Amino acid sequence: MTNRLPLAGPAVWQGEEIKNSRRWIRDLPASAAAELDAALAAVKRRGLQWSEIKREDFPLGSLDGLLSDIADELENGCGIMKLRGFPVDRYDEDDLRRLYFGLGTHLGTPVFQNRSGELMRAIRDEGAHVGRTYGQIEGGETGDQKGGTFLSSYARTLTNGGLRFHTDRTDVVGLLCVRQAQAGGVSKLASTPAIHNAILARRPDLLEELFHDYWRSRFGEEGTTKETAYPLPIFGLRDGKFTSHYSLTFIEAAQMAPGVPKLTDKQKEAIDVLMATAQELCFEMTLEPGDLQLINSHVTYHGRTPFEDDFAAGKSRLLLRLWLTMANNRPLPAGHEILWRNIEAGQPRGGIQQVTI
């Protein structure tokens, strides 16, 4: 067994301590409204759609210092940020997308979130069709949907159900809250370096298991069937920089594919301990309209509780999601190319590869 050491630094935090900290909270200054309006007016005059906006099209001179500080805190600090005060109630959804996307280009570079070129996803309950639209397997006999319909990870995001702790395939995930639900939809965040340290202290044998390959399926990502699978460790370390890429749904989907090795009892136990430790160390936060949550996928797991909408009362949950590759991103271990394509620091990476015809 490798003699592993505890991870150190501000990305190692426990929910009880971080929830009372202001380290990860920033506020948009009052002066930002006029600058955002001016940048929005400029791109509209040019007839640019939100997805066409580049950083140079959307000048935010007075905010660049704040956004640079946020990018540094995400990579070198605690790995989570909340930027408060985004004026969501002043704009329709098209203009909000322009503003959010324009702001996003000053933080990083948006990458594709599905195989058909989506750069911004509206996270809302889309109803009963999500499985047929975004991927489902009938009669899945594994995971949390035994004997019924097994939804892809992408489809689950677009229901009102809870989401288990997971990471997304990008350096940073941005979630802008436009509207909150009538009830529920609470965001859950956990530090993966802290999870690493807790498992090291209690069960070093299981920690070592998490540094070994787990098979996952690309079902719902590049692939449309559960058979498109690949091996990757859940935990990785290179040059002192930690990373974890994890979604239990992808692992469960791979277990339904022929030819994929079945999880060992030790692997299953390691996952159980991983999930229990994430729950133990997490904290919960409710995003308010105008809050922009930013999380570094390499050092943070996120999830959510189920929610209930009340359309008549105007309480229907809507978040706008960006996936960003960051100019200051970390190096990743050898073997992670299968998922990230580029593993060197400071290089564009992540997102979902596009379908070529």
N, C-alpha and C positions, 0 to 999 in steps of 0.2 A: 504494500500500500504506500502511496506517495505521502510524504510528510508535508501536509499542507498547513499554511499559516493563516491566521485570521486576516481578513481584509480591513483596511483602515481608511479614514478620510470622511469627509462630510456626506458622502453618498451612503454611509452606514448609519441608518437611523431607525428608531422604533416609533411606531405610531403615537404612542403616548407622549413622547417628547416633541415630535415634529408638529403635531396638531396645534400646539400652543406657541409655535415659533412664527415669527414674521419673516424669517430668512427667505422663504419661498414665495412671498407675496409682493407684488408691485402694483402701483396704480397708474393708469394713464393720466398725465397731467391735464388740467382744464384747457390748456392751450392746444392740446392735440386735436380737438374737435374741428377747429378752423383749418388745420393742416390736412386732416383727413378729407374734409369737404373739398378743399382745393384740389387735392390729388384725384379724388373721385370725379370732380367736374372735368378735369383735364383728360382722363381716359374716356369719359363719355363723349366729350367733344370729338375725340378721334374715332369714336365708334368701336372701341375695343370691348370685346366680351371679357368676362372675368378671367377665363382660362388663357387668354392671350397676353395678359399683363406680365411684363418683366419688371425687375427692380428699377431700371432706369425710367420706366414709364410712370412710376408712382413715388415721387420724391417725398421723403419724410425726414428732412434734415434734422429737426430738433429732437426726433425720437430715436435716431440711430444710436446714440449713447445708451439709452435705456434698453433697446433691443439687443445691442452688443453685450450688455451686462447680463441680460436674460440668457443669451446663448452660452455665455461663459459659465453661468451658474448651472445650467442644464448639463454641461459636459464635465466641468471640474468641481462643481459644488454638490448640492444635495440631489440633483437630478430631477426635481419637480419644480414647477413654477405656476403661479396663478396671477394673471394680469387682469386687474379689475377695471371696470368703467368703460368698456366698449359700448358705444352708443347704439345698441341694437334696436331700440324703439323708434329711432328717427328714420329708418330706411326700410324699403321693401326688400324681399329676399334677393332679388337680382343685384341691387346696389350693395347689400350686405356681403354678398359673395365677392364683388369687386373690391370692397374695402378689406375684407379678411384676406383674400388672396394677395392683394397688394402688400398688406402688412407682412404676410407670410414670406414674401420674397426678400424681405429685409432680415428675416431670421435665418432662413435656409432656402433650399430649392425644393419645391413640391415634386413628389414622385407619384407614380400611378398606384391606385388602390385596388384595381381589379384588372382583368385581362382585356378589357375593352376601353382602356384609356381614361378611366375616371380619375380626376385630380382633386375633386372635393366631393365628399359624401355627406348627404343629409341623413343624420342618424335619427330615425323616428320609427314608430311602429307602422310597418307597411301592410300589416294584415296577414291573412291566411295563405297568400300566394307565395310568400318569400321562399319557401323550400323549392317549389317548382321553378321559380325564377333564378334563384341563386345557388341551388344545389341541395339535394336531399337523397338519402339512401333509404329505401323501404325495407323494413324488417331487420334493422340493425340490431345485432345481439350483443352489443358491447357499450360500455359507457353509461350515460345517465338517461338514455332513451331506449331501453331494452324492448325489443319486440315491436317497436313502433316505427316512427319516421325519424331518422337520424339527420338533423340539419347540419349543413356546412357551417363553419365558423362565421363566414360572411353573412349567411342567412340569419343566424342567431342574433347578430348585431342589430338587425332590422325588425326584431320582434319587441314585445314589451317584457320579455323574460329577463331573468338575471343572467349575468355573464360571469363565468368563473375567472379566476386570476389568469392572466395571459399577457403576452407581448404582441405588438404588431411588427410587421416586417419593414421597419423604417427606424432611422436614428431617433427621431422625435415625432410624437403624436400631438397634434393640436386639436382641442375640442372647444369650440366657441358655443356657449349656451345662449340660444335665442329665446327659447321658452322652456319652462320647466313643467313637469307633469303635475297632475292633481295630487298624486302621492307616489312616493318611492323614487326610483331612479337615482339612488345615492351612489356616488363614486367611491370606490375603494382602492387605496394605493398602498403598496408595500415595497420596501427596499430589498432588492435581491442580494446585494452584498451582506445586509443584515441577516437575511435568511441563510445565506452561505455560512456565516459565522455561527449562527445558532445550531445548525445541523452539524457543523464541525465539532462543536462543544459536546453535543449529545450523542451523535451517531456518525462518527467519522467514516465508518464503513459505507453508510448510505450516501454520504457526501461524495465519496469516490465514484459511486455508481452514477451520479448525476454528471460527472465529467466524461462518461462513456456514451457511446451512441445509443440513441432512441430513434426508432423508425417513425417517420411522420409521413402523411399523405398530402399531396398538393391539391387534394379535392377542394374545390371552391376557390383556388388560387389560379395557377396556370392551367391545371388539369380540370377536366370536367368529370372524371371518374376517380373512384377511390384507389385505383391501382397505381397511380402516379406517385411513387413514394421515394423517400430519400432518408439516409441516416445522418444524424447530427447530435452531438451532446447537448444537454440542457444547460450546463455551465461551461464556460471557457475563460481562459486567462492568457494574456499576452502582454509582455513588457509591463507587468504590474497593473494592467487595465482589465477589468472584469467585464464579462458580457453574459447574459442569459437570454436565449430565445426559446419560448415555451408556449404551447397551446395544447392542452389535453385533448381538445377536439381533434386536432390533426393526428395525434398519436392514436386515438381511438379509431379514427377513420382508416389509418394504416393497418390496424389489427384486423380489419374486415377484408383486406386485400389478399388474394392468394400469393403465396411465395414470400410474404413478409414474416420474419421471425416473430414468434409470439413473445410477449413480455415475460421475463422471468419473475419469480416471486420476489426476488430482491429488487428488481426494477419497479414492480408495483408498490412495494413497501416504500421505496424512495420517493415515489410520486405522492403517496399518501402523506408522508412526513413533510414533503415540500409544501403541499396544499395546506396542511394543518398549521405549519409554521408561518406561512404567508398570512393566514387568517389571524393568527396570534399577534403578529407584529404590525398589522396594517392599521390604517386609520380611515375613517369615513368622512366625506365632505359632500355637501349639497352645492352644486353649481347654481348660482343665481344668474338671471338674465344679464348679459354684459360681462360675465366671467369668461376668460380664456384660460383653459387648463393646458399646460405643456408638460410632457413627461418624456424623459430619456428612456427609450425602450431597453437599453442595455443594462440599466441598473434599477428598473422599476417594473413591477407587475401592476396591472390595473384590472378592475372588474366593476360590476355594478349590481345593485339590487333590482328586483322586478319593479315595474312602475304601472300606474293606472292613469290614463288620460281622461279628461272631461272636456270634450270639444265644445259643448254648449257654454262652458264657463271660460273658454279660451285657454284652458290648461292642457295643452297637448305638447308633449316633450319634443323639442327640436334642437339638436346640436349640429353644428357644421364641423366636419373633420378634415384636417389636412395631415398628410404624411410628409415630413421634411427630411431631406438629407442635409447634413450640417457640414460647413466648411471646416469646423474644428473637431470633427468626429475622431474616435479612437481607433487604433489598430485592432484587428480581430484575429483570432487564432487560425492557423492553417486548417483547411477543411471547411471553413465557413463560406468559402466561395460558392458552394452549392446553393446557398440561400441568398447571399449578399452580393455575389459577383465580384466585388472588389473589397479586399480586406485590409488595404493599406490606409493609414491615417490620412485624413484630409481629402479623401477621394469621394466622388459621388457614388452612391450605392443604395441598395434597398428598393422597395417597391416591387410591383408585380410585372413580370415580363409580358410584353404585348403579343397578341396573336398575329402571326404573319400569314398572309393568304397568298 
